[in-house]
């Protein structure tokens, strides 16, 4: 076999084998000192000749990635390569990588429009109330301004959060609540606490793309379950439990990201029954709770925080700069979580907690979220109308919150549309960034709060037309 000829992707067969080995090292499936597959086994698995594998191994040894031991074989080099999330999992077009939308949105300049991002415009946040809270914080004592917070976090804020959760039927004592820097840190702590590399974790398909990225970082085996307008597909969920025996299921049950769906009570009860039978822990991300017009069923409420842990944050509703989230967990978890938080972040973010407490106590936050719900409802109707006129159909009619999950016209690829739009300074969120199975190629998530600029629809229409021409 010709080892130098290019394969379908443009790389030579030798380069393809080398890339496969590098990917395994980056993903930690080949750790320092681990023996590589034999030349015969590698040739069979890659469907190439043994001479191709020999050359690939020799080149990798020459660059120091692997080492040869005469008479024994080839081994991964002793120095562990830096973890590369982009190398873990299947090689994807960067436009549908789980980190692509986040990177484009976070790094966007002032001239970029971001209907694909996952947060509200800064102008929608309670700027005057935030400034008042900052002035109040500036008058705080020296300890508040300069010292570490306690590991569990500011007691008055934890007490207030416990009362707020009780309004959703979730009974949690203040000592069952731990403050975190954000919802993402809350999930990271729980993953460190509950899973080991290689453990299976269930997620919705589609789901928030950063769940994929976080679980990759923890080297979990991520398993997707199709999501319906009333929750996960229960039959497939049961099959996944039997086949993969997962440790965790991570989901939104209030307002689902990206679909905007609401978990139904029937699905919630069936889900918890299956979880109990399988000894499954559920992480319920409730970050969008304050966008609801009327509370949806909460798994943590039905379960009583036995096998369900709930997390939340104020990044979406108050300020992404004031980092404050929380975990509500079973009482016997708290000591272990406290130790883990000390080990990873040492102390709490006391100043952020003081700011959030001030805003929750003075009534300004309640008024703010009431205005947000009204404003989002209006933006939802306007954006949905504009998209429907272009042949882009919402999956759910008039969901709560900020997201519209939409189906593009037949033959239109969302990743292709996103690439065209990016060249016109518009960041979109193509569906396969959210889909583990990559079956959402015709879907796109729109943040209605970020869709006020007329240029977005002009660019979108132009990008859809370009994608249609390419597909023709």
MIVEXGU-269396 format. One record per residue: y, z, x of N, C-alpha, C, CB in turn; residue in one letter. Coordinates in pm, whole numbers, plus 50000, padded with zeros to 5 digits. Glycine has a CB too. Layout:
REM residues N
YZXYZXYZXYZXA/...
REM end
This chain:
REM residues 472
498795000050085500005000050000501245000050088500025012349904X/502234992650046503474992050122504255004950100504324979650079X/504415012850205505105025750191506605024750199504635035250295X/507085012950236508545011850253509225005150136508855004250379X/508454998550050509054991549937509665001149837508034982849868X/510744997249768511395006149672510555007649546512775000949636X/510615019549485509985021349354510995017849246509475035749335X/510625021149119511505017149008512865023649016510855020548875X/512985035149080514285041949086515115037849205514075056749089X/514605028949290515395024249403515035030949534516835026449375X/514355042549532513945049449654512595043949700513865064749632X/512305045049830510985041049877509975051549834510975039250030X/508695048049840507645057449801507645069649892506275050549804X/507895067550019507975078750112509105088250070508195073750257X/510265082650040511415090949998511115098349868512665082149980X/510345091949778509985098349652509105110549676509265088449561X/508135109349766507275120749800508105131849866506125116349894X/508995128149956509845137950021510715145349920510715131250127X/511285138049825512125144349722511315154049638512775133649633X/510055150449607509205159249527508945172549599507875152349494X/508715171949730508485184149807509755192549814507995180849950X/510895185849839512155193349843512435200249710513325184049879X/512125193249599512355199149466511495211649446512035188849356X/510255211249492509375222849477509885234649559507945219249520X/510425231749678510985242449760512235248149695511305237349901X/513095239449641514315244049574513995252349452515195232249535X/512925248649380512545255749258511725268249285511765246549168X/511425270949414510655282649457509185281749417511255295249399X/508705270149377507265268749356506545267349489506955256649266X/507265263649593506765264249730507665274049806506755249949799X/507165285949832507945296249900507675295450050507605310249845X/508485302150134508285301550279506865305350319509265310650349X/506235296850398504875299450444503785294150353504695313850462X/504175289250233503175284150139502605270850191503805282149998X/501315269150172500655256950218500925245550120499135259250233X/501285234050172501505222150089500155216550044502315211350166X/500155208649937498915202049898498385193550014499135193249773X/497075192250020496495183750124496995169450107494945184150119X/496875161650213497325147750207496585140250097497135140650342X/495285142750086494505136049981494985140249841493005139349997X/495175153549822495585158549690496975153549653495555173849688X/497885153349751499245148849722499245133949689500175151649841X/498455126249761498395111949735497875109249594497505104949838X/496875117149553496315115349418497315119249310495045123649403X/498015130649329498955135349226500175126349215499405149449256X/500615120449328501785111749327501415097049306502545113249458X/500095094149306499605080449288500185071049395499965075349148X/500055075749520500475067749635499345068049738501825073049697X/499485060249844498455060149947498565072450036498565047350031X/497465075750105497485086950198498445084450312496085089550251X/498585072050354499515069150463500955071850422499375054550508X/501275069650294502615072850243502885087850255502765068350095X/501905095950215502065110450222502175115050368500895117550152X/501345109250457501415112850598502815110550653500375104850680X/503395098950623504735096050674505775105450614505105081550644X/505635108350484506595117450419506515131350481506325118250267X/505295136250503505125149450563505685149750706503645153550562X/505445139150780505945138750917507475138950920505425126250989X/508095131650829509575131550824510115145350784510095120750724X/509455151750687509895165150644509735175250757509115169750520X/508655173650835508465182550950509535180151055507065180551011X/509905167451075510925164251174512275170151138511055149151189X/512595170951010513885176450969513845191550952514335169950839X/512635197750969512535212250964512265217950827513765218251015X/512035209250727511775214150591510385220150580511935202750489X/509405214150649508045219350652507585220250797507085210450568X/506455227050819505925228450953504445224550953506105242951004X/504035218351060502635214251075501885224651156502545200451142X/500675228051110499775236651185498505228651211499475250151108X/498305224051333497145215651365495835221951317497075213051515X/495055213951248493775218551198493875226551070493115226651300X/495085229651024495265237950905496015230750795495985250550941X/497015222650831497775215450730499265217150747497375220050594X/499995214750640501455215850642501895227650554502115202550594X/502975234450597503445246350529504975245750511503035259050607X/505435251850404506885252650383507505260850497507225259150244X/508655256550545509315263350656509685277550617510565255650700X/509855286050719510075300150694511395303350628509985307650820X/512425295550652513745298450595513805293350453514855291950679X/514095302150359514155298650218515415290550190514115311250131X/515235279050126516385270850092517215277449983515935256750047X/518535275649983519345281049874518865275849739520825277449895X/518895284749640518455280849506519345269849451518455293049411X/518755259049406519505247849349519075245949206519275234849431X/519915250249111519555248948969519395234448930520605255548880X/520145225548992520055211448957518705205648995521165203649024X/518005212149090516715207049135515545213049058516535209749281X/515795223248974514735229548899514565222148766515025244548876X/513325218748734513095211348612513175196448637514095215348505X/513085188448531513065173948548514385168748601512735167148417X/514325157848677515545151548726516195144148610515245141948845X/517415147748581518115142148466519375135048512518465153048364X/519845126148428521185120648449522155132348442521545109548343X/523115132948536524025144448540524805146048411524985142948656X/524945135448331525685136448205524965145048104525925122748148X/523645147348120522935155648024522325167948091521845147547956X/522735171048211522305183148279522915195148207522725182848430X/522155206448195522715218148125524015223548182521715229048125X/524285220848310525525225848369526655215648366525265230048511X/526365203448325527365192648334528575195548246526735179148294X/528355198748119529485200948027530325212748074528975203447883X/529655223548115530395235348162531255232148283529425246748196X/530675225048380531435221848501532625212948469530535214948605X/532405202548388533505193548355534615200948280532995181748271X/534225209948188535225217048108535975227448191534565223947989X/535245235048274535885245548352536775240048463534835254648412X/536395228348517537155222548627538215212648580536215215648723X/538325210748449539255200748395540705204548425539065199248243X/541485194648457542915196748479543675197048348543475185848570X/544975198648357545805199748238545805186948156547215203248277X/545515175648220545565162948150544255159648079545915151848246X/543235168048094541945165648032541905171547891540805171448117X/541325164047799541055168847663539605173247657541355157947555X/539315184447587537995190647598537335193347463538105203547675X/537105183247380536395185647255534935189547275536455173347168X/534425188347398533065192347425532925206547476532475183247523X/534025213547501533925227047557533555237147449535255231047624X/533265249447491532775259547397533735270947370531515265047446X/535035268647384535985279447359537225274147287536395286147490X/538005283447234539215280047161540345276647257539635291647069X/541305268647213542495266347297543225279447324543445256247230X/543865280447439544605292647472545675295747368545245291347610X/546245285347309547305287447209546785293647081547975274247177X/545465293447060544875299546941544605314446960543575292346905X/544725319347081544425333347110545635342147079543995334947257X/545425355247057546525364247017547405368147135545955376846951X/548225358647180548985360747303549915372947295549795348147335X/550635374247185551575385547174550835398847175552415384347044X/549725399647104548945412147101548365415147239547825411246996X/547915404847309547395406947444548465412447537546835393847500X/549665407147525550755411947612551105426547579552025402947596X/551085430047451551345444147414550265453247473551385445747259X/549005448747464547905456747517548015458147669546555450547480X/548455447647736548645448347881549755458247917548975434547937X/550825458247838551895467947865551395482247844553115465147773X/550565484247743549995497447720549095501447837549195497647590X/548295491847885547405494747998548185498148124546495482748025X/549345491748140550155494248259550655508648264551335484648264X/550705515148150551165529148145550015539048154551945531648017X/548795534048173547635542848180547645551248308546345534548172X/546805561548312546755570048431546125562648549545955583048401X/546235568948666545785562448789544295559148787546095571348909X/543495568148728542045566048726541685553648646541335578348667X/542335551948531542065540248448542435527348519542825541348316X/543535527548592544005515448659543215511948784545445516948693X/542655521948851542145519348986540685523149010542975526449083X/540065531048922538735536148953537655527948883538635550848911X/536395530048927535255523748860535075529648720533975525548943X/534565521448632534145526548502532725531948510534245515548397X/532295539048407530925544048402529965532448377530775554948292X/528705533848416527765522648397527605518048253526425526548450X/527525527348159527415523248019528715517447966526995535047932X/529825521848020531115516647975531915526647896530915504347893X/533155523147866534125532047801533565537947671535415524347772X/533385551247662532765557047543533475553947411532695571847560X/534825554647403535455551547274535185537147227536945553747284X/535105527647321534815513847281533365512547235535095504247398X/532455519347301531065518747258530885524847120530165525847359X/531635535547092531585541546958532115531846853532385554746954X/533195525046886533775515446792532845503646770535135510646842X/532225498746876531265487646863530075491646776530785482947001X/529605503946791528495508746708528895508646561528065522946750X/530125512346529530585512046390530715497746339531935519246376X/531175488646426531285474646386529915468546359532015466546495X/528935471746443527585466546420526985471946291526685469946538X/527315484346259526815490246134527285482046013527275504746121X/528455475646026528945467045918528075454945895530345462645947X/527255451245993526295440345980524875445645958526335431446104X/524765458645932523455464545906522675468146030522655455245825X/523305467846146522625471046272522985485446310523035461046388X/521985494246304522215508346334521945510946482521315517446245X/523005513846556522885516546699523785528346734523245504046783X/523215538546797524035549646845524865544846963523135561746886X/526015551046989526835546947103526075546847235528025556047116X/525095555947251524325556247375523305544947384523605569547388X/523175536847278522345524847282523175512347312521595523047149X/524455514247337525355503047363525815503647509526575503347266X/525655492547578526135491347716527155480147723524955488747814X/528305482747784529315472347804528945463647924530705478547823X/529235450847913529005441348021530285433148041527785431947990X/530305424948144531475416648167531595405548063531425410648305X/530455401048007530475390147911529075388747852530935376747978X/528925379547756527615377147698526635371547799527725367747582X/527115363047888526235357147989525675367948081526995346648072X/526515377348122526005388248206525005396748130527155396948258X/525235398448000524295406147919522915399747921524805407347775X/522845386447902521555379547904520955380148044521725364847859X/521785378748147521285379348284520635392948312522425376748384X/521285403648270520705417048290519385418448216521685427848242X/519335413448093518105414548014516975406348076518355409947870X/517305394648129516275386748196515765393848321516825372948233X/516665399748398516245407448516515355419148475517475412548594X/515665425048361514975437048314513595433848254515835444248211X/513475422148190512315419648105511335409148155512775415747972X/511775399948241510865389048278510705387848428511375375948221X/509595381348466509305378048605509265362748617507955384548652X/509435357548740509315343048758507975337948703509445339248907X/508075327048628506875321148569506605325648427505705324348652X/507245336448380507055340748241507615330248146507735354348216X/506955328648032507435319247931508505325747845506275314347843X/509545318047813510635322547725510885311547623511935325747807X/510945315247495511225305547390512725304347368510525309647259X/513175292247344514555289547304514515279547190515425284147424X/515615278747117515735268647012515955255047075516875272046915X/515565244747003515825231047048516485223546933514505223747095X/517825221646941518735224347052519175238947057519955215347043X/519725242847172520315256147186521465255247285519255266547233X/522185266247301523295267047396522785263447535523935281347397X/523405253647598522855248247723522825258447836523655236447766X/523685268547834523655278247943522435287447935524925286547942X/521775288347817520485295247812519515288347908519915295547667X/519495274747904518625267247994518945270548139518755252147969X/520235270148174520635272248313520295286348360522145269748328X/520545296448276520245310248313518745312148335520745319848206X/517955306648244516505308348255515955300848376515815303648127X/516555289548410516195282848534516435292048653516975269748551X/517595298548654517935307448765516915318748779519335313248747X/516325322848666515305333448669513895327748683515395341848544X/513805314448702512545307648726511535310148614511955312048858X/512055310748492511205312248375510625298848332511985318648259X/509545299248260508995287348196509635286348058507415288048187X/510525276848041511305275947917510585266847819512745270647946X/510395271847696509675264447592510595262947472508355271647551X/510815250647427511705248147314510955247547182512455235347335X/511595252847076511075252246939512115245246854510745266646883X/511745234646781512725227446699513465236646603512035216246621X/514775234246592515615242446504515945234646378516915246746577X/515895241546266516175235546135517445241946078514965237446037X/517975236945967519185243145909519005257645864519645235145793X/517755262545856517535276545815516965285045928516605277045696X/516825279246049516285286846161515205279046233515725300146112X/514485285546327513455278346400512335273746308512885287046512X/511705262646344510535257846270509405268046288510105243446318X/509075275246182508165286546193506755282446234508125294146062X/506265271346183504915266946219504825263846368504505254746137X/505815256646421505805253346563506065265846646506865242446595X/506865275046594507115287746663505795295246680508135296446583X/504985295846574503685302646581502765295946682503025302846442X/502785282646683501965275346781502405278346924502035260246754X/503705279146946504215282147080503825296147125505735280547084X/503835305647032503405319247065501955319447110503595328546944X/501105312147037499675312047069499405304947201498885305346956X/500135294047226499865285947345500455291747471500385272047325X/501685297047463502415300747585502525315847606503795294947581X/502255323847504502345338447514503665342747580501155344047593X/504795339047521506105341747584506465356547583507195333847514X/507325360247676507845373947682509075375647595508175377847826X/509905365047586511195365947518511415353847428512335367147620X/512275355947328512865345047251514365347847246512245344047104X/515175338047289516635339547292517235330147188517215336647434X/518095335547100518615327446990519975332646943517625327346874X/520675324346864521815328846783521315329246638523085319246799X/521525340246569521115340446429522305340246333520265352746401X/523475344146383524665343846298525135329546279525785352446357X/525935324446371526325310346373525665304246496527895308646377X/524765294846470523965289246578524775279246660522715282446521X/524595280146791525215270746885524105261646939525965278347002X/524175248446917525355240446880525425236246733525385228346963X/524415239746651524285233146521525185238846413522865234146475X/525625251546426526385258046320525515263146208527385248546264X/524185262446223523265266946118523265282146106521845261846146X/522775286845991522675301145963521205304545936523565305045842X/520695314946001519325319345980519135324345837518945330446081X/518115319345768517855323845631517045336745631517105312845551X/517165345145525516385357545521514885355145525516735365345395X/514405344545457512965341745456512475338545596512645330045361X/513215329845666512825326445803512895338645894513715315245858X/513915347045875514065359045957512855368245943515345366545920X/512415370545820511265379345798509985373645858511075381845647X/509775360645841508575354345897508615354546049508435339945846X/509795352646104509975352846249509645366546307511405348846287X/510145376946242509895390546292508425394546278510775400546218X/507775389646173506355392546156505555386246271505845387246020X/505865373846304505195367146416505495374346548505635352446424X/506745378346568507125385246691506365398346706508635387946693X/506185405446596505465418146600504005415846637505565425346465X/503405405546580502005402546610501815398546756501485391446518X/502815391746812502705386546949503335395747053503335372846957X/503855407147010504555416347101505685409147176503555422547201X/506475401647099507565393447154508885400847142507645379847082X/509675401047248511035406447244512015395247211511405413247379X/512985398147124513975388247081515355392647128513955386346927X/516045383647196517445385947234518305378147135517735381447385X/519085385247056519925379346952521365378847001519815387246819X/521825366847034523195364747082524115363546960523295352047174X/524955373746940525805374446820527265372046854525645388046751X/527515363546953528865361847006529825355746904528815353147130X/529305348546803530175341846706530315349546574529655327946677X/529925362346574529905370146451531245370246377529505384346482X/532345371346451533645372746386534185359746329534635378446483X/533475348546350533875335946288533285334346148533445324246376X/532345342946110531685341645980532605345745865530405350145976X/532515338345755533225342245633532475353145560533435330045541X/531145352345560530295362945506529115364745600529815359645359X/528705377145629527685379445731526335373245696527505394345752X/525755366545792524395361145779523385372045811524185348845871X/522105369845779521085379745817521035381745968519685375445765X/520815393946008520705397246150519285402146178521755407946191X/518645396346278517305400746315517315415346359516755391946426X/518385419446429518485433246475518585442946358519685434946567X/519175438546246519285447146129517925448746061520305441346029X/517195437646044515875438345983514905446446070515315424345960X/515045445146201514105451146295514465465446334514015442646420X/515745468946324516165482346362516205484546512515265492346301X/516465473746587516545474446733515265480346794517745482846775X/514135475946741512855479846799512395469746902511795481546690X/512235457246858511885446546952512985435946962510575440046909X/514075438046888515235429046894516365436246967515685424646752X/516965429447063518155434647132519305425247098517935435747288X/520455430847068521605422647028522665423147137522175427546893X/523295411547159524405410947255525615404747186524005402747381X/526785407247242528015401447189529085401047296528515409347069X/530225395447261531315393847357532595390747281530985382547460X/533725392547349535025389147292535655377147361535945401147300X/534875370047442535415358547516535845347347423534395353347615X/535125345447312535395334247222536535337247125534155330547144X/536725349847092537685353246987538955359847039537045362346888X/538925365147160540065372947209540665367047336539645387247234X/539865366247440540345360747567539165358547660541395369947633X/539085346847720538055344447820538425350947953537835329447840X/539685354747970540125361448093539845376448089541615359048115X/539845382247970539525396447955538015397247932540335403147835X/537275399748038535815398748032535235411547977535235395848171X/534685410747856534085422647795533035418447694535165431447726X/531795422147721530695419847629529895432547614529795408347676X/528735431547547527935443747526526485440247498528515452147411X/525625450147519524205449747483523925461647393523285449847611X/523235459347281522705470147198521185469247205523235469247048X/520545479747256519125479047288518395491647243518925476747438X/517065491547242516295503647210516645515147305514785500747217X/516585527547255517015539047337516275540247470516835551747260X/514955537147470514185539147592514425528247696512725539747559X/515235518347664515615508247763516825512247846515885495147694X/517615521647794518955523347846518975528547991519725532747758X/518055537248026518055542248163517755531048262517025553648179X/516755522748230516425511648318517535501348327515155504948270X/518185498348214519305489048216520485494748295519745485848073X/520685507848284521775514248360521535512948510521905529048321X/520305515748553519985514248695520215499848742518535518448721X/519805490348658519935476348695521395472148703519185467548596X/522205477248610523635473748613524295479448738524345479048486X/523935491748775524495497548897524095489149018524025512148914X/522835484749020522335477149134523015463549147520845475249121X/523425457649034523955443949038525475443249030523365436048926X/526115452748960527585452248948528265465548979527965447848808X/527485475949001527935489449037528625496348920528875488849156X/529875493548897530585500348789531035490748681531775507748844X/531515496248571531985487848461533395482948482531895495348332X/533785472848404535145467348409536025475648314535175452048369X/536515486648365537195496448281538485491048219537505508748361X/539255483748296540535478948246540355469148131541335472348358X/539395460148141539125450848031538685458347907538035440648072X/537865468547924537415476447809538585483347741536375486747853X/539515488547820540705495047763541535485047682541565501347875X/541675472847733542445462647662541795459247528542585450047748X/540485457247530539775453847407539865465347306538295450447436X/539705477547354539795489147265541165489847199539525502047342X/542215487647275543575487947219543735477647108544625485347329X/543245465547130543395454847032542545457246907543015441547094X/541365463146924540535466046808541105477446725539115469446853X/541735487146791542215498946719543535496746646542365510346816X/544395487946700545735486846639545795477046522546735482546743X/544665471046486544625462146371544965447646401545555467046269X/545465444846520545875431046551544665421846562546675430746681X/543545426946608542355418446622541835414246484541255425746700X/541815423646391541335420346255542195409446193541355432946166X/543505410646205544395400346149544185387046221545865404846160X/543995387846352543805375646430542575368046385543695379046578X/541435374946368540205367646332540265362546189538975376746350X/540985369446102541165364145965541915350845970541925374345876X/542955350246052543705337746069542855326946135544965340046151X/542025331046232541145321546299540175314946202540375328546411X/539575322746114538615317146019539265306745930538005328245934X/540475309745884541195300145801541545287645880542465306545744X/542015289446001542405278146084541205269446122543115283146210X/540085275946151538875268446185538335260746066537805277846239X/538405266545948537945259445828538755246645806538055268545703X/540055247645826540905235945810540585225445918542405240045817X/540425230046043540105220746151538725214546131540165227846286X/537785222146075536445217046050536495205445950535525228145997X/537235207345842537335196845740538025184545797538095202045616X/539095186445871539825175045925538995167346027541125179745990X/538325174546116537525167946219536325160846157537045178046323X/535655167246063534505161045999534925148145928533855170645899X/536085148345863536565136345795536825124945892537825139445717X/537435127946006537715117646105536415111946163538575123346218X/535445120646188534185116046245533365107746145533365127946294X/533355112146021532615104545919533175090545904532675111845784X/534485089245916535105076045904534675066646017536625077345905X/534195072446127533705064546240532185062546235534095071146371X/531555067346129530105066346118529365077246192529655053146168X/530065088046228529465099546298529245110546195530365104546417X/527985113846167527655122346053527335136646095526465116445977X/528015146846041527675160746068526265164046019528685170146002X/525535171746099524175176046065524185185845949523495182246186X/525195194545946525395204245837526805202245785525165219045886X/526965202045654528285200045595529065213145596528155194745451X/530225213045657531155224345660530525237345710531715226445523X/529975237545832529475250345886530635259545922528595247846010X/530335272445936531345281845984531495280446135530975296445946X/532545286546188532725286346332533465274246382531415287146400X/533235270746509534035260346573533255247546601534595265546700X/531925247546579531125236146624530635227246510529945240946703X/530725214146533530095204046448529035196846532531165193746392X/527795197546485526675190546549526495177446472525345199246549X/526705166346540526815153646471525835143146524528215148346482X/525405134346433524535123146468525395110646484523435121046360X/525265104146598525995091746623525325080046551526085088946774X/526025068746536525435057146469524185052246541526455045746461X/523325045046469522095039646527522385031746654521365030746424X/521545033746753521645026046876522665031146975521955012246843X/523365042046943524405047247032523865059247109525675051246950X/523985058947240523515069747326524665079247359522885064047456X/524465092147328525545101847345525955103547491525125115347287X/524985103047583525315104447725526175092847772524045105447809X/525855080847724526645069147760528075070447706525985056247707X/528195075247584529525077347524530305087747606529395082047376X/529605098647649530275109147726530785103847860529325120947748X/529995095247924530435089648052531685080848035529295081448116X/531685072547931532855064147904534085072747875532575054647785X/533895083247793535025091747756535585099147876534605101647648X/534705103347967535165110748084536095102248169533975115448168X/535835089348176536735080548252538105079548189536125066648264X/538215083448061539505083947992540015098147976539385077347855X/539515107348059539975121348062539655129047934541455121648085X/538495126247876538025133847760536615138947791538035124947629X/536425152147782535125158247808534385159947675535275171947881X/533245153247662532395154447544531115161947578532075140647486X/530375166047475529145173847495527965166147435529265187947430X/527275157647516526155149847464524965158647427525725139447566X/524235154347323523195162747264522095167247356522605155747154X/521675158647449520545162547533520885173647632520045150747607X/522155176947649522515188747729522015201447662524045189447750X/521805200947530521365212447452519865212147421522135213147322X/519215200947446517845198847400516865198947517517735185647325X/515965208547517514955209447622514015197447619514165222347609X/513725192447500512805181047485513505167747503512145181547349X/514835167847517515635155747533515445146047415515265148747666X/515425152047296515275144147173516575143347096514175149947085X/517685147347157518975147347088519915137147149519625161347092X/519355125947194520165115647258521205109347169519295105247312X/521015110147037521985104646943522925115146887521285097646829X/522845127546938523665138346885524775142146983522795150546853X/525805148346926526915153147009527515165346940527985141947031X/527925175247021528605187046967530105185546984528105199947035X/530845187846875532305187246877532865201146848532845176946774X/533815205446930534555217746907535795214146825534945224847043X/535785217846697536865213246607538215218946646536545217146463X/538225230646712539495236646754540155228646866539285250946799X/539355220546936539855212647048540045197947009538905213747167X/540025194946879540065180946834541375177046767538935178446740X/542445184246795543705181446727544435169246783544615193446734X/544145165546906544855154546971544295141146925544765155847124X/545185132346878544785119246828544075110846934546005111746779X/544405113247062543805105347169542285107047174544405109347303X/541785118547131540345120947135539605110547052540015135047083X/540095107746932539405098546844539585084046889539915100146701X/540725081146950540915067747007539935065347120542365065947058X/539815075147210538875074047323537435073747272539075085747422X/537115082147174535755082647120535365069347057535635093847016X/536275063546981535995050746917535765039947023537165046646824X/536565040247128536415030447235535085032547310537605031347332X/534715045147331533465048147402532245044247319533395062947438X/532305046647189531195042647101531045027447101531425047846956X/532175020447095532125005747096531535000647227533534999847076X/531885006947340531355002747469529855005247476532055010047582X/529405016647421527975019747418527225009847330527745034047369X/527845006047220527194996347129527044982747198528024994846999X/528074978547272527994965747343526884966247449529354962247409X/526764977247517525754978547622524344978147563525954991547700X/524204984047443522884984347380522504971047318522844995047274X/523504962747292523224949847224522474940147315524544943347177X/
REM end
